[in-house]
Amino acid sequence: MEHVVVVGAGLAGWRAAEALRREGHGGRLTLVGAEPHLPYDRPPLSKDVLRGETAPEAVALAGREAIDAVVDELRLGQPAVALRAAERTIVLADGTELAADGIVLATGATPRRLPGTEGLDGVFVLRTLDDAVGLRAALGGAQRVVVVGAGFIGAEVAASCRSLGLEVDVVEALPAPLPPGLGALVGEACAQLHRDRGVTLHLGVGVQSIEGGGSGRVERVVLADGTVLEADVVVVGIGVRPETAWLEGSGLQVGDGVLCDPTCAALAESGGVAEGIVVAGDLCRWTNPLFDESMRVEHWDNAVEQAEAAARRLVQGLDALPYAPVPYFWSDQYDTKIQFAGRAGAGDEFAVVHGAVADGKWVGIYGRADRLVGVVAFSWPRHVVRYRRLIAERASFSEAVAAASG
Ligand SMILES: Cc1cc2nc3c(=O)[nH]c(=O)nc-3n(C[C@H](O)[C@H](O)[C@H](O)COP(=O)(O)OP(=O)(O)OC[C@H]3O[C@@H](n4cnc5c(N)ncnc54)[C@H](O)[C@@H]3O)c2cc1C
């Protein structure tokens, strides 16, 4: 390939660029990013950066020199606004058209916002470095923070704000924090972590309105049950949607993400694979053969591993193997590391196989039709590595439970 363009200069985009070189791409390589920053890492934004323990500049994934050694042309602050898949041509916001032999799509995801909060000072989402810098500055003058949404981002923001000594209320429409597929026990264990640290949780109740005063600054959050929470800062963490808006009319199949075959090759609207276009990271929806399930994974590990798989697909073509990972994520809240590998959902069997939930250090595993499909751990990383391997080997759930107790 003479020219490969990677769209999205985040984790998956940067790692795909590196992998393309490792896989032997010797032609031109262009990396396009909407943000003005060099590629950077997001996990610290809700943790160390928010607590002021890591400087924002320290989250860069690579320095300019290392990037220049991989990428011929770096177009930052320049979003792609359109793709013509059949011609493999990308249009940038300034009108530039980039024709390519290979394209990696890695535009990630964008946070959902609460309607009616536009233009209200003190209401934040947390996705970008600029979001984190703005939120950190606002926390400096704040006493009371309301976090809307108790998924991973909301729970981490609540933990970081509490660690800074702020009064924190968390509002969650579901009955417990974290994705419900992880099960009630995991949600309750996470809820307890926060209660123990003095966070007030409002579970099973939605937000009715977020209101400001005459100054245009947020002042309170009103819940559906009439509760009024005074707030200096509100952080909305109610999930993300894949960044596909710019791909409308591209000729690719777009649903909840860009639809791909099991090798991460994008599917064309006209049917079959859109040759020369691959997808990685939060944007990609593909069928994972290990679970025989269509999935889109919004976690760090997947962005890295899928970027490598997508780069292989581009360079090796049809020789590339399907991408069949055991998805993995971690979340740091206070001094607890929550880790999960595999899949979990309603109806799965669940057993605590090591430790005790009350001690804060424990491991649970998930089974489906007697197959081990998932593992969750609170502050016990060693076991996650072991069970993740067993999940990849399609081990039996009952045998794993028996082995743990024996
Ligand atoms: C605050 C925070 C904390 C997190 N913590 C954890 C954690 O503890 N553990 C974990 O497993 N995962 C965590 N994650 C998730 C993880 O960071 C993401 O899964 C990962 O960043 C996904 O990488 P990506 O490259 O697909 O998307 P992104 O990192 O979102 O990168 C996409 C890039 O594309 C750019 N872009 C968007 N549209 C365009 C366009 N039209 N043209 C050009 N460029 C465009 C964006 O500006 C962005 O830079 C966290 C995420 C956040 C936000």
The ligand as an ORCA input file, in Angstrom:
! r2SCAN-3c Opt
* xyz 0 1
  C     -11.951      9.200     31.701
  C     -11.774      7.815     31.151
  C     -11.233      6.824     31.955
  C     -11.080      5.533     31.464
  N     -10.568      4.565     32.288
  C     -10.461      3.299     31.829
  C      -9.978      2.277     32.696
  O      -9.662      2.500     33.855
  N      -9.879      1.019     32.196
  C     -10.238      0.700     30.905
  O     -10.146     -0.475     30.503
  N     -10.687      1.667     30.064
  C     -10.806      2.948     30.488
  N     -11.272      3.931     29.663
  C     -11.658      3.575     28.273
  C     -10.500      3.701     27.290
  O      -9.749      4.852     27.527
  C     -11.081      3.721     25.884
  O     -11.669      2.460     25.655
  C     -10.036      4.011     24.818
  O      -9.549      5.313     24.941
  C     -10.612      3.804     23.438
  O      -9.670      4.164     22.483
  P     -10.109      4.655     21.044
  O      -8.847      5.034     20.364
  O     -11.015      3.680     20.439
  O     -11.002      5.953     21.292
  P     -10.552      7.364     21.849
  O      -9.555      7.195     22.929
  O     -11.807      8.093     22.151
  O      -9.836      8.062     20.615
  C     -10.557      8.454     19.475
  C      -9.918      9.701     18.940
  O     -10.532     10.025     17.702
  C     -10.725     11.423     17.642
  N     -11.815     11.706     16.705
  C     -13.157     11.628     16.937
  N     -13.829     11.969     15.804
  C     -12.913     12.257     14.860
  C     -12.995     12.643     13.503
  N     -14.169     12.817     12.883
  N     -11.848     12.863     12.827
  C     -10.644     12.676     13.451
  N     -10.510     12.306     14.726
  C     -11.629     12.081     15.428
  C     -11.045     11.823     19.055
  O     -10.785     13.190     19.266
  C     -10.117     10.903     19.849
  O      -8.891     11.515     20.102
  C     -11.450      5.231     30.123
  C     -11.997      6.236     29.319
  C     -12.165      7.515     29.819
  C     -12.772      8.584     28.957
*
